[in-house]
Amino acid sequence: MLAVSEDRLLADLRALAEFGKVGTGVNRPAFSDADLAARRWLMGQMQAAGLETVIDGIGNVYGRSPQATQSILVGSHSDSVPHGGWLDGALGVTFGLEVARAARAAQSLVGVDVISFADEEGTWLPCLGSRTFCGELAEQDLSGVQTKTGERLFDRLAQLELRDRPLARLDPYRHRAYLEAHIEQGPRLITEGIDVGVVTGIVGLRRHLVRFRGRADHAGTTPMAMRRDAAFAMFDFAMSLAERLRAAGSADSVWNFGIVTVRPGAANVVPAEADLTVEFRDSAADVLERMEAAFQAAASAANGRFNVAVSSVPNGALAPAAMDGDLINDLAEAAAQAGASHIRMPSGAGHDAMILASRIPAAMMFVPSIDGRSHDISENTSEADIRRGFRVFAASVSKTLERLARTPGPHAPLARREKEPAS
Amino acid sequence: MLAVSEDRLLADLRALAEFGKVGTGVNRPAFSDADLAARRWLMGQMQAAGLETVIDGIGNVYGRSPQATQSILVGSHSDSVPHGGWLDGALGVTFGLEVARAARAAQSLVGVDVISFADEEGTWLPCLGSRTFCGELAEQDLSGVQTKTGERLFDRLAQLELRDRPLARLDPYRHRAYLEAHIEQGPRLITEGIDVGVVTGIVGLRRHLVRFRGRADHAGTTPMAMRRDAAFAMFDFAMSLAERLRAAGSADSVWNFGIVTVRPGAANVVPAEADLTVEFRDSAADVLERMEAAFQAAASAANGRFNVAVSSVPNGALAPAAMDGDLINDLAEAAAQAGASHIRMPSGAGHDAMILASRIPAAMMFVPSIDGRSHDISENTSEADIRRGFRVFAASVSKTLERLARTPGPHAPLARREKEPAS
């Protein structure tokens, strides 16, 4: 078992929350001054722990265990949404830091490397840091990236003197697993009184824009039977689609009709046009396919009903990411041994683990979110839940380290380096 | 039978369409220069027909048959919506002008007075002219009236040298009936191939703003059962309300859910708030009451469903106006005798006749609107339908004149004036 310190973890977490502090939350959008200050502080902590530490060309802060040729990569992100919570991302980074610190001190055979990915929240591009780390984004993909206000990513990176730095990269010979702790960002654990969530997969999603096209008529003079009411056709479609998605989905499937617009929007004019943004999610690819088929069937059945034309265009898709079975078992066993209750559950939100999972075995653990809140300064988790979650997480990393030490990786010999490089 | 001329009618109608002409329509908002020019032209036509003619302090143009102590008042309005059609209002005014001209020439015992009411379309205040004519609006009601841009009604009337003129007033001793021809402004006659519509009543309406208040949650992380989705509650309510209104209403009832807003309006956020503007109409007061009860029952049943709070506030009401049974019969008989097909139908839109009907017997006749269009320059009616409609209308006025001559009014002796006043 790694000799971790809960108090040191909490001290790190609270120190990190000072950067960009706004009331009970933080304001650390990617590449803001506060984000960079937090990253430089993190580098100092990693260096002090004896890790080889870099900030790379896209802002990832990476500390590696110099004694090991293979490692578990542990971390999350330290950027935030504007006026976000103090735990989102930061919790996983500090969990990773304390576990890496303990593994470094223990000179573990399989090391623990820690990382804080850049811009998970998508101020510039969602999961920018982890996607770059995994080699998903080439120079030309990044060259056009800019904020809504037109500031170019490359210009900002140059200002921060990051632009010319080398990129840290995923190394499948070294990184045998990725583990990320995170707040749940939903109400399930807190409502059901469960201590930790063991994530089985990160949901994929499909998004569609559905357009209803009828005709504007005088709402007093046009008999009901002669109308082509786009809004009413949309209401009917939404009710029917919800039924179909419920039937096609799993118990964990979710869907949302979040953007609704109706035109011309006058009390006495029959709506001519309505638009509906439909989104649905599940962590299983086959379930997502069934939901997609249900959506297409609903849109097809709706077309022409009430003399309203219905068409749809795909408006985004994300493939689900399955978490690794062995890592899931490590987390579940660690929870049981620590006397913490747990459930296996999907993650309904995206995370860096989703990017890593397509390359190496990955897993996530959730702690409860008070009232299910996140992306807001009201976001919080009780200290007892943070401590308990960390105990489970650290115990699980210990289990994984032992398991990996027993089962050498396919690609490289498992050995301590003969000479440690100079730090 | 009055000796009317269809050709003269059409010439008047086309001449009137030159004022404020815009493509195939007209732009004559109340008290615009084009509106006033049209009114001055109408005065000239009335004077030439031998009618005592005034433009009054609110812009009504009124021509009375000087030979009669009692009369049928016939007319409509000559103002238009911005970029409106050439027939809306103008048709009824010119029908009235030609019928009054013929009655004046015939020295009928019961006279025909003609009127063009001011601002029926509500550029300043809906039915401003007819409501003032009927004594519904006092000086203090009018003093605060202004356009959306802040121009005061009284200032504009003063500019036009109307402000100090006397007001023409409804005279129950003289005006024994009000008759108005109008385009249908709906698709029913043209779709069913019917020549004229005999209006049985002008619909009343109730309008309500319905508010749905739920909670914004992350649409990925919040299980379906834990959501308070305001938009979905609104969809469900709208479907249920439509069923209830259909059951409570008459075959002619109409309803509309014309304004729909959903907040915050993001694909991945469960809608926290939704607002729906509900409107329903019927020409029978008891039916309207039943629909109101159905609405209240639907709102009450919806409150709390899906953990969403539902409340509503009344947002406008108009009482239905029944048309006079004798005048309806005159119109129906005139149509039958002229070989024109007709149906009895409500008017789904408001008209000056709605104001007059609360004071004296009133009726309306519709001619077909091509494609049901109005309030747009595309508004039109075939010349054959205008001619046929006018024959029915003139024949009906003749019938009513004869009927009224046989049944003297309750208030005043029916007699030719001994001496006509000097014109």
Interface residues (C-beta under 8 A of the other chain):
Chain A: E184 Q185 G186 P187 R188 T191 V203 L205 R207 D217 H218 A219 G220 T221 T222 P223 M224 M226 D229 A231 F232 M234 F235 D236 A238 M239 A242 R246 D252 S253 V254 W255 N256 F257 G258 I259 V260 T261 V262 G265 A266 A267 N268 V269 V270 P271 A274 T277 E279 R281 N315 G316 S347 G348 A349 G350 G372 S374 H375
Chain B: E184 Q185 G186 P187 R188 T191 V203 L205 R207 D217 H218 A219 G220 T221 T222 P223 M224 M226 D229 A231 F232 M234 F235 D236 A238 M239 A242 R246 D252 S253 V254 W255 N256 F257 G258 I259 V260 T261 V262 G265 A266 A267 N268 V269 V270 P271 A274 T277 E279 R281 N315 G316 S347 G348 A349 G350 G372 S374 H375
